[in-house]
Amino acid sequence: MNYKEENWYNDIIDRLKDHEGMDQDDFYDVLYQEIDNMVIYNSDSHRIVDDLNYDVFQEHDVYGRADNINQAAYAALSDLFEEGSFTYEDYNNKQITQ
C-alpha cells in the first residue's frame, strides 16, 4: 500500500473503532455505512478516486459500473478495505485491549 492508500485504509479502521460493542453482523453493516458516509461529497469522492488510482469506467465485480463519482469512490474504498488485513477479530481484540 502506498501512503495515500494507507491513509484512507486507516481512516476506515479509525471510524470502525469509534463504534463499541459490535457483533460481526454489525461490524460489516457499520463498515459499509462508514464508507457510504465517506463518499457523500463529490469533492471527497474525487479525491478518493484520484488517491486510490481507481478506474471509474471499470466494471466492478460486485457493484457493476459506477453511474457517478460517488459510486466509484465507494467501490474503491470497499476494495481497499477488502485488500487489507483488518477483520472483525482485529476489531474485537482492539476493544478488549483498550
N, C-alpha and C positions, 0 to 999 in steps of 0.2 A: 504494500500500500504506500502511495506517496503521501506527503504531508497533508494535502488537501483532502484526500480520501480519509485519512486518519482523523482529521478534524471533524468531518461530517459523521463518521462512524462513532467517534467519542461523544458527539452531540446526541446521537440517538441513545447511546448507553446511559448518558447522564440523565436524559429525560425519563428513561425507564427506571432508573434508581430513585427518582423523585416519588415514585409510587410505592407504597409499602403494602406488604401482606397480600400480594397477588398469588393466585394459584396459576397453574400452567395455562389454562384457557384465558384467564385474564391477562397474562403476560403477553400473549400474541394479539389479543384484542387491543390492549394499550399500545403495543408496538406499532400496529398499523394506524391507530388513531394519532399517535405522535408523529408518524411520518406524514400523515394527512395534514396535520397542523403545520408541519414544516414547509409545505408547498402551497399554502393559501395564497401568498402574494406572488405575482408574476415575477417581480424583481428577484425574490429569493429563488424561485424555480429556475430562472435563467442562470443564476449564479451556481446552483446545484448542478445543472446540466453541463455548464462550462467546466466547473471544477472536477466533475467526475468523467468528463470527456464522453458523455453519453450521446449516442446517435439517435436523435429524435425521430428519425424516419424508419428505424428498425422495427421489425415485428417482434414483440416481446412474447416469450413462451407462455406466460400466464395472463398478461393484461392485453395482449394484442398490440396493434399500432396506436400510439398516442394521438388523440384528437387535438391536444393543446399542450402547452409547455408544462402545465401543472401535472398532467398525467405522465409526461415523460420524466419529470423530476421524481415523481412518486415511484415509478418503476426503477429509476436509477438508485434511489435510496434503498428500496426494497432489495434490489440485487446486491448492493453494497453490504447491507446487514447480513444477507444470506451467505455472502462470501467470507464474512468474518467468523470469529470463533466464539462470540459471546452467546450463551444459551440460557435457558430458564434456570438450569442448575447453577450457573455462574451467578445469576441474579439472586437466587435463593441463598447461596453461600455468602454473598456480599451482605445480605440483610442480616444474617446470623452474626457476622464478624463486626458489624458496625455498632 
